[in-house]
Amino acid sequence: MRMRDDYADYRETVSRSFADWYGSERDSWTGADTNDRVTEFVVRSAPPEAGGPRRVLDIGCGRGHQTVQFAERLAADVIGLDLLDVWDAPAARRGSARMCRGDFLSFRDSSMDLVVDNGCLHHQRREEWSAWVRHGRALLRPGGVWVVSCFLSPVAEVVARPLPDGRLNWWLTEQALVELFATAGMTVTNRDEIDRHFRHRDGYWLKYLVVAFSRE
Ligand SMILES: C[S@@+](CC[C@H](N)C(=O)[O-])C[C@H]1O[C@@H](n2cnc3c(N)ncnc32)[C@H](O)[C@@H]1O
């Protein structure tokens, strides 16, 4: 029970933090070039249609601009899920995109063809990672794909870089990410590194790691 309370507290911290960033228009990730590269990767990594339009879940969709891109590029039916209602994306001209407000670990559905997590897992507490991955896997149909994009650690180990407001930023290694998904029976089908052209105050040049995992 204590763990659930802790989780609710941390989810509040994350919501407050992101509300502040969106509210003050510091959400530099929305519409960033790096997101365009993630979109290209997702389109390349998506499984083929299996008897109808693909069903896609975009975890932590934020303003929903990329959610709409997935709908249009894949002619897919996409749900954008976020703790916050900050959706201000234009309507999809192909496929469909709709927003659902809530916490990923409480989201219920099944038979998704594709799950995308662009910058959400790396803000979760480490003790939730395993449940996070098992939950997402259970949403996928067999043969479904999960694309995850996260901060790539420049120091060859997993490091927490919390913000002053308590929101966690994890820098992950590829090995840790692959092992995490392997525990849920998911295997790598594609991977890439995306330069953020951003130098951390500690002097590191940072990248995103983007990996596609398939559910057997
Ligand atoms: C770095 S932003 C990325 C937004 C979007 N994917 C993009 O690239 O434009 C992370 C988003 O995840 C959302 N988020 C964080 N934890 C979440 C959770 N447990 N369930 C649903 N959304 C969550 C935040 O509110 C935030 O909008």
The ligand as an ORCA input file, in Angstrom:
! r2SCAN-3c Opt
* xyz 0 1
  C       9.303     14.664    -22.454
  S       7.562     14.710    -22.655
  C       7.425     13.967    -24.255
  C       6.127     14.342    -24.965
  C       5.952     13.733    -26.366
  N       6.193     12.310    -26.390
  C       6.870     14.426    -27.342
  O       7.932     13.879    -27.659
  O       6.508     15.526    -27.783
  C       6.976     13.405    -21.584
  C       5.460     13.367    -21.426
  O       5.107     12.197    -20.687
  C       3.998     12.503    -19.847
  N       3.999     11.487    -18.770
  C       4.924     11.320    -17.794
  N       4.611     10.282    -17.009
  C       3.452      9.761    -17.502
  C       2.623      8.663    -17.130
  N       2.915      7.911    -16.048
  N       1.526      8.391    -17.878
  C       1.212      9.182    -18.953
  N       1.962     10.232    -19.355
  C       3.063     10.521    -18.638
  C       4.261     13.925    -19.401
  O       3.098     14.597    -18.948
  C       4.870     14.540    -20.677
  O       3.888     15.165    -21.483
*
